[in-house]
């Protein structure tokens, strides 16, 4: 059961408007105790009330600017807690006076369309008034994919003045980049291109000869420097396009670092260190995250994913620290390009993903020459022989590497945003901001993307949530962002696409007796002539609720996993059943058809290997 709404009402005892509003709220609280709790703050006289509200400054502590001009009785607001004494830092939103409170009561009692109610959200009133005197209707702090999408959509929905603040602080190793955020500069884009480079090299060295192209195999040398330069040129082109796109959409680009002074003011610092202030009716925090540093002696000698794609020279023999998807993806393309690569794993691979699929990825990577040091972490890094790095592990073993790349997690980049000045307390462990439908506890300040507590750290999620938020802020939409059944792909040497529940999650939530798992191992046709790849197999499985036949999760290991999985994201949102899959005619010959031809269940104990053509 959800917690009740908590409303506070203040006024003086003999005020008729206060008595009327208080009586209505009290009746609703009596009738609906699980949905509404009312705290009454009554004053003996009009002067006592005004001394508290105006002279005492309580109204000025409310983020909603409407409250700052309120002089009449009652004064009604929503709060985190039903405290006997009004506490300004607990304020969630401003309701208003008597008429506003009665309107609240009418809406509270109005019948709702239950079929559509879960697809609509009611935001806490953030006090937006189109006639405000701030510099901007909206300022987005962060120029990544989510922030750019939110800013442009806000203009499209009617916002008159919108700005994006974007300033890239150098990584500890000194790497900087341009507009566009992590994905474009130091994430998805360069990662996918380097992953593709590894696939091309593998095709030339391992797969070409069986297809009659042996002349290509002789000398397939790879130039890190040439690849890096071409990728960086591509990224710089994207940076430029994003700036042009902002200008074409009437969004002001400010290459400045922002810090909150209050709920409507940020202090901004440019690259010369000069400061100024800008104001806005609304803010969206979209600063994303940064890699967690290696916490051990000499940890500053390691680089992160913020640095690897811009390395001037080849990384050479590399240690990837961590079992995250970022660590395994980097290890995969480095090894595929021919570099001696080791992964240091503290516990398990790909925590949070399907355990069976994660283990198969590990086996595939080991079979393709990637070394694993298991159950260890680095405890000391030191330079030897010039620029080489000697690593001492927690089991006291040692090895020497040219590069140590750490990928042990990420934290939201909120430490210097001045959140303490606007009443927002981020998660102490990861810096992420708690929100309800992207709205923080300070109603005119919102958060999207990786900075948001509970949000999947995926670029398309940030984009979609930014679009949905702007449509609610400046359009007429009440549609929430749907964070369920989001597809993702891990670009390891054998790609892994997934949507919905893992088998482990389904067992925990629904119980063993309620789920069925259909699974199959198969050799992708394009692997069938190569002795190097045909020793490995692709794999797929579908997790089904036996009670209603609904598909709970789909998992696929094989070539082009992202392309295979994307369409199933739509199907999952539409409530696809296993019978729907069975009734779908596959495209032959493809690996994707293996999903719609599944027939063997785990509970049957039968061989899951595919046969025939």
Helices and strands as residue ranges (DSSP letters): E 5-12, H 16-31, E 36-43, H 46-50, I 51-55, G 59-61, G 65-69, E 75-79, G 88-90, E 91-96, H 98-109, H 114-117, E 136-141, H 145-156, E 162-165, H 181-186, H 188-202, I 203-207, G 209-211, G 214-216, H 224-248, E 251-254, E 257-262, E 265-269, E 275-285, E 289-291, G 299-301, H 305-308, E 318-321, H 325-336, E 341-345, H 355-367, E 371-374, E 378-384, E 388-393, E 398-401, E 403-406, E 410-412, G 419-422, E 445-447, G 449-451, H 459-474, E 488-490, E 496-500, H 503-510, G 512-514, E 515-522, G 525-527, E 538-545, E 551-557, H 561-573, H 578-582, H 593-596, G 602-604
